[in-house]
Amino acid sequence: MINKTLRAGLTAGLGAGLLFISVADAGAADKALLDILLGNGVLTQDQYDSLMTKESLTSADILGAPAENPATAREIDSAVEKKVAEAVEKRIDESVTEKIAKTIEDEFPVKASYGKKGFRLESRDGNWQTNLQWRAQLRYTNPTSGDPRQLGSFESEDQSTFEARRLRMKIGGHGYRPWLGYYFEVDLQPSRDVDDSSSSASARVIDWRITADKWDWAALRVGQWKIDYNRERVDSSGRQQFVERSIVNRIFTVDRQVGVQLRGHLFKHTAADMRYWAGIFTGEGRGVKNNDESMMYMGRLQWNFLGRDLAWKQTDVEFTEKPTGSVAFAAATNKGSCTRWSSSGCGNLDGYTSAALANAGQFDVDQMMQEFAFKWRGFSVQQEFHWKTVEDSVADTKNDFIGAYAQAGYFFHNLFPVVPAPLELAFRYAFVNEPNRLDRAQDNERQEFTLGANWFFAGHNNKFTVDYSHLTLDDNVLNREVSDDRVRFQWDVSF
């Protein structure tokens, strides 16, 4: 049906054109027209030869001739029918595919996506969610991988080393209701020294917690995590401005504890905007049960003095549009066998009995902290001042520790466009005054001067950091001053 209509239209058009041509130029135009009709299979060779014998052509000559070659007509019919069938089939396939995809999207009970927290599976009703993320922190250091604290450490043999500083798997989300959150973090392969046992590099659960935060003004958290004492420690190691935290961290961090905490956000978006944290913990650090009846008590009060909350992460890679800052104060007290804590758990400060050998309740530790932080349009600054006292009931001694740090960073592209936009430059100063382990009446003073640079490929989720530190020690007992320089390179990436 379609090919006959096409042929009829073609024949009529050719006839009308021929009427015009026969008036204008009968000879040359006739031959040209017949050549075209022959070449396209409209005329047979016999028809062509017959028409060429005429002195001039009329529409009757063309219309009166057979309009088609039977073989050619069948080929045209077949080709047209094939094209029509293919088009219809393709359209049906596309329609079915679209309907199936739309049905899956609208009715399948689980949604999958990827975001800043990694791969996400989420129920259609929003009551269940799981985020899975992998993270690697690969580091090179020279001449030392840590912070030297004693004369022997400063004068030890240089070391040049690569290490997988942190290899982590993070699993978090919520269940039953969006306000009932959970989080787990596994350290897969922490690095160890050559004389450490292999268990020092085994996988370990470092965080596990459940948080019920149905109301902004009051939320309850239970589990094990870096309790919210000070910003530098709570800030993830993957959200730092430098390769590692300052020399202050080892002495004053309260680190991960097992317990329960009440927290809340009050007077949001006003001049009185503030957060609070209050908790009770075992005080024995990560993964250890309490060995006496004493508990650790901790509290923190934070004032967001510009009415905007400041996230727990360093640098202003997000380019905060409005100035945002906070001032905070915190305190903690504990009676137990620990004089310090870390991600490895309960430990001891230099010169103190190790936690494994200490008596239950031997050490009474009290500490306080003041903190300031601010971000605005690529500029960030934060500062902490710490005081800590350790009373040893066995040795009958009481010693004070004082430390502080201040750091600032800026994306200079905002002032000088020639500077690459992903580049941040930063500086940090820190000091610690601590009792000399040979003579508690005298103090050692350590200082840190660090220059750092960050290149952000995808915010904190993919960045390269290099920093250079000048570290000093003033030993008042031996009346000696020593120093050392250190350089570190690190790639931190999350998937």
C-alpha positions in Angstrom: 0.0 0.0 0.0 2.8 2.4 1.0 5.0 1.7 -2.1 2.0 2.2 -4.5 1.2 5.6 -3.0 4.9 6.6 -3.3 5.1 5.4 -6.9 1.9 7.3 -7.8 3.2 10.5 -6.2 6.5 10.1 -8.0 4.8 9.5 -11.4 2.5 12.4 -11.0 5.4 14.7 -10.1 7.5 13.6 -12.9 4.7 14.1 -15.3 4.1 17.6 -14.2 7.8 18.3 -14.5 7.9 16.9 -17.9 5.1 19.3 -19.1 7.2 22.2 -18.1 10.4 20.8 -19.6 8.8 20.1 -22.9 7.9 23.7 -23.3 11.3 25.1 -22.3 13.8 22.7 -23.9 12.4 19.6 -25.5 15.6 18.0 -26.8 18.2 18.0 -24.0 15.8 18.0 -21.1 13.9 15.0 -22.5 17.1 12.9 -22.7 18.2 14.0 -19.2 14.8 13.1 -17.8 14.8 9.7 -19.5 18.3 9.0 -18.2 17.3 9.7 -14.7 14.2 7.5 -14.9 16.2 4.7 -16.4 18.9 5.0 -13.8 16.4 4.9 -10.9 14.6 1.8 -12.4 11.4 3.6 -13.2 11.8 2.8 -17.0 13.0 -0.4 -18.5 15.6 -0.3 -21.2 13.0 -1.1 -23.8 10.8 1.8 -22.6 13.7 4.1 -22.7 14.7 3.1 -26.2 11.1 3.6 -27.4 10.7 7.0 -25.9 14.1 8.2 -27.2 12.8 7.7 -30.8 10.2 10.4 -30.3 11.0 14.0 -31.3 9.5 15.3 -28.1 7.8 13.9 -25.1 4.5 14.6 -23.5 3.1 13.7 -20.1 0.9 11.1 -21.9 4.0 9.4 -23.2 5.4 9.0 -19.6 2.0 8.3 -17.9 1.0 5.9 -20.5 4.2 3.8 -20.1 4.3 1.1 -17.5 5.2 2.9 -14.3 7.3 0.2 -12.7 9.8 -2.6 -13.1 8.1 -5.6 -11.4 11.4 -6.7 -9.9 12.3 -3.2 -8.6 8.8 -2.7 -7.2 9.1 -5.9 -5.1 12.5 -4.8 -3.8 11.1 -1.4 -2.8 8.1 -3.0 -1.1 10.4 -5.4 0.8 12.8 -2.6 1.9 9.9 -0.3 3.1 8.2 -3.1 5.0 11.5 -4.1 6.7 12.2 -0.5 7.7 8.7 -0.1 9.1 9.0 -3.4 11.0 12.4 -2.4 12.5 11.1 1.0 13.6 8.0 -0.5 15.2 10.1 -3.2 17.0 12.6 -0.6 18.2 10.0 1.6 19.6 8.3 -1.3 21.4 11.6 -2.3 22.9 12.4 1.2 24.1 8.9 1.6 25.5 9.1 -1.7 27.4 12.6 -0.9 28.7 11.5 2.5 30.0 8.5 1.0 31.7 10.6 -1.7 33.4 13.1 0.9 34.6 10.4 3.2 35.8 8.7 0.3 37.7 12.0 -0.6 39.4 12.7 3.0 40.3 9.2 3.5 41.7 8.5 0.1 43.3 11.8 -1.7 44.2 12.1 -1.4 48.0 15.8 -0.5 48.1 17.6 2.5 46.4 21.3 2.5 45.6 23.5 5.5 45.2 27.0 7.0 45.9 27.8 10.1 47.9 30.3 11.7 50.3 29.8 8.8 52.8 30.5 6.2 50.1 28.1 3.6 48.7 24.6 3.9 50.0 21.7 1.4 50.2 18.4 2.9 51.4 14.9 1.7 51.8 12.2 3.4 49.8 10.5 4.7 53.0 13.7 6.2 54.3 13.7 4.3 57.6 16.7 2.1 56.8 20.1 3.3 55.4 23.6 1.8 55.2 26.7 3.7 54.0 29.9 1.8 53.2 33.2 3.5 52.6 36.8 2.4 52.4 39.7 4.6 53.2 43.5 4.4 52.8 46.2 6.8 54.2 49.6 6.1 52.7 52.5 8.0 54.1 56.3 8.6 53.7 58.3 10.1 56.5 62.0 11.1 57.1 63.9 11.0 59.4 61.3 9.9 62.0 57.7 8.8 61.8 56.6 10.0 65.2 57.1 13.0 67.5 60.5 12.7 69.4 59.9 13.4 73.1 63.3 12.6 74.9 66.9 13.3 74.1 67.4 9.7 73.0 64.6 10.1 70.4 66.2 13.3 69.0 69.6 11.7 68.7 68.5 8.3 67.4 69.4 7.0 63.9 67.4 8.5 61.1 64.7 6.4 59.5 63.2 6.7 56.0 59.9 4.7 55.7 56.7 4.2 53.8 53.7 3.0 55.8 50.0 2.3 55.4 49.2 4.6 58.3 45.5 3.9 58.3 43.4 1.4 56.3 39.8 1.7 57.4 36.3 0.4 56.6 33.4 2.6 57.7 29.8 1.4 58.0 27.1 3.7 59.2 23.5 4.8 58.7 20.2 4.4 60.5 17.6 1.8 61.2 13.9 1.6 62.1 13.7 5.4 62.1 15.9 8.1 60.5 16.8 9.4 64.0 18.2 6.1 65.3 21.7 6.1 63.9 24.6 3.6 64.0 28.3 3.6 63.1 31.1 1.1 63.0 34.8 1.6 62.0 37.3 -1.1 61.5 41.1 -0.5 61.3 42.2 -3.2 59.0 46.0 -3.0 59.1 47.7 -0.5 61.4 51.5 -0.3 60.9 53.8 -1.7 63.5 57.5 -1.7 64.5 59.8 -4.6 63.5 60.0 -5.8 67.2 56.2 -5.7 67.7 54.1 -8.8 67.6 51.9 -9.5 64.6 48.9 -8.9 66.8 49.8 -5.2 66.8 48.9 -5.1 63.1 45.7 -7.1 63.3 42.3 -5.8 62.3 40.4 -4.1 65.2 37.1 -2.4 65.7 37.9 1.1 66.9 34.4 2.7 66.8 31.0 1.3 67.4 28.1 3.4 68.5 24.3 3.9 68.4 22.8 7.4 68.6 19.2 8.4 69.2 18.8 12.0 68.1 15.1 12.5 67.6 15.3 15.9 69.2 18.0 18.6 68.6 18.0 19.6 72.2 18.7 16.1 73.6 20.3 13.1 72.0 21.6 9.9 73.6 24.7 8.0 72.4 26.0 4.7 73.7 29.0 2.7 72.5 32.7 3.3 71.9 34.0 6.4 70.1 36.4 9.3 70.3 34.4 11.2 73.0 33.7 14.8 72.2 36.4 16.5 74.3 38.5 18.5 71.9 38.3 19.4 68.3 41.8 18.3 67.2 41.3 14.8 68.3 37.6 14.4 67.3 38.4 15.7 63.8 38.9 12.6 61.8 42.5 11.8 60.7 41.1 12.1 57.2 39.9 15.6 57.8 43.1 17.1 59.2 45.0 20.1 57.9 48.4 18.5 58.3 49.7 15.0 57.9 49.2 14.3 61.6 47.9 16.0 64.7 50.2 18.2 66.8 52.6 17.2 69.6 49.8 18.2 72.0 47.6 15.4 71.1 49.5 12.5 72.7 49.6 14.1 76.1 46.1 15.5 76.4 43.7 13.4 74.3 41.0 11.5 76.1 40.4 9.5 72.9 38.1 6.5 72.6 36.1 5.4 75.6 33.2 3.0 76.2 30.2 4.6 77.8 27.1 6.8 77.5 26.7 10.4 76.6 23.9 13.0 76.5 24.3 15.8 73.9 22.2 18.6 72.4 22.0 21.7 70.2 20.3 24.7 71.8 19.0 28.1 70.6 19.9 27.3 67.0 20.7 30.1 64.6 20.6 32.7 67.3 23.4 34.7 69.1 23.1 32.1 71.9 23.5 29.1 69.6 25.3 26.4 71.6 26.0 22.7 71.9 26.6 20.6 75.0 28.0 17.1 75.7 28.0 15.3 79.1 29.1 11.6 79.5 30.1 8.8 81.8 32.7 6.3 80.6 34.8 3.4 81.9 37.9 5.4 81.6 40.0 2.4 80.5 40.1 3.3 76.8 39.2 1.3 73.7 37.9 -2.2 74.2 38.8 -2.6 77.9 36.4 -3.2 80.8 36.7 -1.1 83.9 38.8 -2.8 86.7 37.3 -0.8 89.6 34.2 1.2 90.5 35.5 4.6 89.4 34.3 6.1 86.2 35.4 8.8 83.8 33.2 11.9 83.7 33.5 14.4 80.9 31.7 17.6 79.8 32.0 20.1 77.0 30.1 23.3 76.2 30.5 25.0 72.8 29.2 28.5 71.8 28.6 29.1 68.1 29.0 32.9 68.5 27.9 33.7 65.0 24.7 31.6 65.1 26.1 29.0 62.7 27.4 25.5 63.7 31.0 24.6 62.8 31.5 21.0 61.6 34.2 18.8 63.1 36.7 19.0 60.3 39.7 21.2 59.5 40.5 23.5 56.6 37.9 25.5 54.7 37.9 23.5 51.5 34.1 24.0 51.3 34.7 27.8 51.1 32.3 28.8 53.8 30.3 31.7 52.5 29.4 33.2 55.9 31.8 33.6 58.8 31.4 30.7 61.2 33.1 30.2 64.5 33.0 28.6 67.9 34.4 28.8 71.4 34.4 25.8 73.6 35.5 24.6 77.1 35.7 21.0 78.3 36.8 19.1 81.4 37.4 15.4 82.2 38.3 13.5 85.3 39.2 9.8 85.9 40.7 7.6 88.5 42.2 4.4 87.2 45.4 2.8 85.8 45.8 5.1 82.8 47.8 8.3 82.5 47.1 8.7 78.8 44.9 7.3 76.1 45.2 6.6 72.3 43.5 4.6 69.6 45.3 1.6 71.0 43.5 2.1 74.4 44.9 2.7 77.9 48.5 3.8 78.1 51.1 5.7 80.2 52.9 9.0 79.9 56.7 9.0 80.0 58.1 8.1 83.4 54.8 6.7 84.7 54.0 3.0 85.5 52.5 1.2 82.6 48.7 0.6 82.8 49.3 -3.2 82.8 51.4 -3.0 86.0 49.6 -0.1 87.7 47.3 -0.7 90.6 43.6 -0.2 90.2 42.8 3.4 90.8 46.5 4.4 91.2 46.3 7.5 89.0 43.9 10.4 89.5 43.8 12.4 86.3 42.0 15.8 86.0 42.2 17.9 82.8 40.6 21.0 81.2 40.6 22.5 77.8 39.8 25.8 76.0 39.2 25.9 72.2 38.6 28.4 69.4 37.8 27.7 65.8 36.8 29.9 62.8 36.2 29.5 59.0 35.4 31.9 56.3 35.9 32.0 52.5 38.8 29.6 52.3 40.5 30.8 55.6 40.5 28.6 58.7 42.1 28.9 62.1 41.8 26.8 65.3 43.5 26.9 68.7 43.5 24.8 71.9 45.0 25.3 75.3 45.3 22.3 77.6 46.0 21.7 81.3 46.3 18.3 82.9 47.3 17.1 86.4 48.3 13.5 87.3 48.3 12.4 90.9 50.1 9.1 91.6 48.8 7.5 94.9 51.7 5.0 95.0 54.6 7.3 94.3 52.8 10.1 96.2 53.4 12.7 93.5 51.3 15.2 91.7 52.5 16.8 88.4 51.1 19.3 86.0 51.2 19.2 82.2 50.5 22.3 80.0 50.2 22.4 76.2 48.7 24.4 73.4 48.7 24.7 69.6 47.4 27.2 67.0 47.1 26.6 63.3 45.8 28.5 60.3 45.4 27.8 56.6 44.2 29.6 53.5 43.5 29.0 49.8 45.5 31.9 48.3 43.8 31.5 44.9 41.1 33.7 46.4 43.7 36.6 46.5 46.0 35.6 43.6 44.2 33.7 40.7 47.6 32.5 39.5 47.7 30.2 42.6 45.9 26.9 41.8 42.5 26.7 43.3 42.9 23.2 44.9 46.1 24.3 46.8 45.9 25.2 50.5 48.9 26.5 52.5 49.0 26.2 56.3 51.1 26.8 59.4 51.0 25.4 63.0 52.8 26.1 66.2 52.6 23.9 69.3 54.3 23.5 72.7 54.1 21.1 75.6 55.5 21.6 79.1 55.8 18.3 80.9 57.6 17.0 84.0 61.0 15.6 83.3 60.9 11.9 84.0 64.3 12.0 85.7 63.4 14.9 88.0 59.7 15.7 88.5 60.7 19.1 89.9 61.9 20.2 86.5 60.0 20.5 83.2 60.9 19.7 79.7 59.6 22.0 77.0 58.9 20.7 73.5 58.0 22.9 70.5 56.7 22.2 67.0 56.8 24.6 64.0 55.1 23.0 60.9 54.5 24.3 57.4 52.0 22.3 55.3 50.4 22.2 51.9 47.3 20.4 50.7 46.2 19.6 47.2 42.5 18.6 47.2 41.4 16.4 44.3 37.9 15.8 45.7 37.8 17.6 49.0 39.0 15.6 52.0 37.9 12.4 50.3 40.9 12.5 48.0 43.9 14.8 48.9 47.6 14.9 48.9 49.5 16.5 51.9 53.1 17.4 52.5 54.4 19.1 55.6 57.8 20.1 57.1 58.4 20.3 60.8 61.1 21.8 63.0 60.9 20.1 66.4 62.8 21.2 69.5 63.4 19.9 73.1 64.7 21.9 76.0 65.8 19.5 78.8 66.1 21.5 82.0 67.7 18.7 84.0 70.6 18.1 81.6 70.5 21.7 80.5 70.5 20.7 76.8 68.6 21.9 73.8 68.2 19.7 70.8 66.2 19.9 67.6 65.3 17.9 64.5 63.7 18.4 61.2 61.1 16.2 59.6 59.3 15.9 56.3 56.2 13.9 55.5 54.2 13.1 52.4 50.7 11.6 52.5 47.9 10.5 50.1 44.6 10.1 51.9 41.8 8.7 49.7 38.3 7.4 50.4 36.1 5.3 48.1 
